[in-house]
């Protein structure tokens, strides 16, 4: 298994831990490792998966500095975005339940991965989650918008998406963006407890009900809803480039 995703068996549940320090910034390698880890865990008989990340940062989202280094190669940029969308699809299409254990911040792409899971347990405290793409100059694909809409409702999603609002864990619970809060050291434990509840149910009916209810999630992530070509055009626009360069400059000073 790739070192970018650590697979940790807990009996019938396998924990898949993102392992690209310091903040699990998402690149093509991490995406491929996550897809491979899901397939390997299910193939090894895992009945449920926990997706976890680093302490204090679940995932900081897409690795923008890296994307800027490859952006002049349109095919490379296309492949990088498509790799991310494929990782999201792999989570959404998992044949077994997946619970996100969010022990820290989950902006942008980190939030997307969490939204593709069946249930989200987040650490209590001043940790934030949300789709803040507009703040850094990125237009959100319609399919990603649908992920948030199906979770918090259309009006609340609009109020968050347009300004790129991030919310702290307590508010995230109140609006339904996450399903449960736990102490930062107990997030994985609570995620496994949720899976144990599901896995103790009659397996066939549980999985079939889940499959039907999650079809809209997979439909949202279909290629036509991700509009990759439009995403690439927007990426190269002047206002997006200016905002991305400003973000990288801020990261450099941090």
C-alpha positions in Angstrom: 0.0 0.0 0.0 1.2 3.4 -0.9 2.7 5.4 2.0 0.5 8.3 1.1 -2.5 6.4 2.5 -2.0 4.2 5.6 -4.4 1.3 5.8 -5.0 0.2 9.4 -7.3 -2.8 10.0 -9.6 -2.7 13.0 -11.3 -6.1 12.6 -14.1 -5.7 10.1 -13.4 -2.0 9.8 -10.4 -0.6 8.0 -9.1 2.9 8.7 -7.6 4.7 5.7 -5.5 7.5 7.0 -4.3 10.2 4.6 -0.5 10.5 5.1 0.9 13.4 3.1 2.3 15.8 5.7 2.2 18.4 6.8 -1.5 19.1 5.8 -2.5 16.2 3.4 -2.6 18.6 0.4 -4.2 16.6 -2.4 -2.1 15.8 -5.5 -2.5 13.0 -8.1 -0.4 10.6 -6.0 -2.6 10.9 -3.0 -5.7 10.5 -5.1 -4.3 7.3 -6.7 -3.3 6.0 -3.3 -6.8 6.6 -1.9 -8.5 4.8 -4.8 -6.1 1.9 -4.4 -6.6 1.8 -0.6 -10.3 1.6 -1.0 -10.1 -1.2 -3.5 -7.6 -3.1 -1.4 -9.5 -2.8 1.8 -12.8 -3.9 0.3 -10.9 -6.7 -1.5 -9.5 -7.8 1.8 -13.0 -8.1 3.3 -13.5 -4.8 5.0 -17.1 -4.3 5.8 -16.7 -0.6 6.6 -14.1 2.2 6.1 -13.0 5.1 8.2 -11.4 8.0 6.3 -9.1 9.9 8.6 -6.4 12.6 8.2 -3.8 14.4 10.2 -4.2 15.9 13.6 -5.6 19.4 13.4 -5.8 19.2 9.6 -7.9 16.5 8.0 -6.9 17.7 4.6 -6.1 21.2 3.4 -7.6 20.5 0.0 -5.9 20.5 -3.4 -2.2 21.2 -3.5 -2.4 24.6 -5.2 1.3 25.4 -5.3 1.9 22.1 -7.1 -1.0 22.8 -9.5 0.6 26.1 -10.4 3.8 24.4 -11.3 2.1 22.2 -13.9 -0.6 24.6 -15.2 1.2 25.4 -18.4 0.8 21.8 -19.5 -3.0 21.6 -20.1 -3.0 17.8 -20.2 -1.1 17.6 -16.9 -3.6 20.0 -15.3 -6.5 18.1 -16.8 -5.1 14.8 -15.4 -4.6 16.4 -11.9 -8.1 17.6 -11.6 -9.5 14.4 -13.0 -7.5 12.4 -10.5 -9.2 14.4 -7.7 -12.7 13.9 -9.1 -11.9 10.1 -9.5 -10.9 9.9 -5.8 -14.2 11.6 -4.8 -16.1 9.2 -7.1 -14.3 6.2 -5.4 -15.5 7.3 -2.0 -19.0 8.0 -3.3 -19.2 4.6 -5.0 -17.7 2.6 -2.2 -19.7 -0.7 -1.8 -19.3 -0.5 2.0 -20.1 2.4 4.3 -17.4 5.1 4.8 -17.3 7.4 7.8 -15.1 10.5 7.7 -13.1 11.1 11.0 -12.3 14.8 10.7 -9.8 15.6 13.5 -9.1 19.2 12.3 -9.7 21.6 9.5 -11.3 20.4 6.2 -11.4 23.2 3.7 -12.1 22.9 -0.1 -11.0 19.5 -1.4 -10.8 18.2 2.2 -14.5 19.1 2.6 -15.3 17.4 -0.7 -13.8 14.1 0.4 -15.8 14.3 3.6 -19.0 15.1 1.8 -18.5 11.9 -0.2 -18.6 9.8 2.9 -21.8 8.3 4.5 -21.3 10.1 7.9 -19.0 12.8 9.3 -17.5 12.9 12.8 -15.6 16.1 13.4 -13.4 17.2 16.3 -14.8 19.7 18.8 -13.1 23.1 19.0 -12.0 25.9 16.6 -11.7 23.7 13.5 -13.4 24.8 10.3 -14.9 23.0 7.3 -16.4 24.3 4.1 -15.9 25.0 0.4 -13.9 28.2 0.3 -13.0 28.0 -3.4 -14.4 31.4 -4.3 -12.1 33.0 -1.7 -9.0 31.7 -3.6 -10.5 32.4 -7.1 -11.8 29.0 -8.1 -15.2 28.5 -9.5 -16.9 25.4 -8.0 -18.1 22.7 -10.5 -21.9 22.2 -10.4 -21.4 18.6 -9.2 -19.5 19.8 -6.1 -22.2 22.3 -5.4 -24.7 19.5 -5.4 -22.7 17.6 -2.8 -23.2 20.5 -0.4 -26.8 21.1 -1.4 -27.8 17.5 -0.6 -26.2 17.8 2.8 -27.3 21.2 4.1 -30.1 22.2 1.8 -30.1 24.5 -1.3 -30.5 27.9 0.5 -27.8 27.2 3.1 -25.5 25.9 0.5 -25.9 29.0 -1.6 -25.2 31.2 1.4 -22.0 29.3 2.0 -20.8 28.7 -1.6 -21.0 32.2 -3.0 -18.7 33.8 -0.3 -16.8 30.6 0.3 -17.8 30.5 3.9 -16.1 28.2 6.3 -17.8 27.2 9.6 -16.5 26.0 12.9 -17.4 22.5 14.1 -20.3 23.5 16.3 -22.0 25.4 13.6 -21.2 22.6 11.1 -23.1 20.3 13.4 -26.0 22.7 13.7 -26.5 23.0 9.9 -26.0 19.3 9.2 -22.6 19.6 7.5 -21.2 17.1 10.0 -23.2 14.6 11.9 -21.4 14.3 15.2 -18.7 16.0 17.3 -16.1 14.3 19.5 -12.9 15.1 21.3 -10.0 15.3 18.9 -8.5 12.1 20.3 -11.8 10.2 20.0 -12.9 11.1 16.4 -11.8 7.8 14.9 -13.3 5.8 17.8 -16.7 7.5 17.3 -16.4 6.9 13.5 -15.9 3.2 14.2 -18.9 3.2 16.6 -21.1 4.6 13.9 -19.9 1.8 11.5 -20.5 -0.8 14.1 -24.1 0.3 14.4 -24.6 -0.1 10.7 -22.7 -3.3 10.4 -24.8 -5.0 13.1 -27.8 -4.5 10.9 -29.0 -7.2 8.4 -26.3 -6.7 5.8 -28.2 -7.0 2.5 -31.1 -4.6 3.3 -28.7 -2.1 4.8 -26.4 -2.1 1.8 -29.3 -2.0 -0.7 -31.0 0.9 1.1 -27.7 2.8 1.2 -27.1 2.1 -2.5 -30.4 3.6 -3.5 -30.1 6.6 -1.3 -26.6 7.5 -2.5 -27.3 7.3 -6.2 -27.8 11.0 -6.4 -24.4 11.5 -4.9 -22.8 9.4 -7.6 -24.9 11.2 -10.2 -23.6 14.6 -8.9 -20.0 13.5 -9.5 -20.6 12.3 -13.1 -18.3 13.9 -15.7 -21.0 16.0 -17.2 -21.7 17.6 -13.8 -18.0 18.2 -13.1 -17.6 20.2 -16.3 -13.8 19.7 -16.3 -13.1 21.7 -19.5 -15.0 24.8 -18.1 -13.0 24.3 -14.8 -9.8 24.5 -16.8 -10.8 27.6 -18.6 -11.7 29.3 -15.4 -8.4 28.2 -13.8 -6.5 30.2 -16.5 -8.6 33.4 -16.2 -6.7 36.4 -14.9 -8.7 37.0 -11.7 -8.3 33.3 -10.7 -4.6 33.4 -11.4 -4.2 36.6 -9.4 -6.1 35.1 -6.5 -4.1 31.9 -6.6 -0.8 33.7 -6.6 -1.8 35.8 -3.7 -2.8 32.7 -1.8 0.5 31.0 -2.4 2.3 34.2 -1.3 0.4 34.1 1.9 1.3 30.5 2.5 5.0 31.4 1.9 4.8 34.0 4.7 3.1 31.5 7.1 
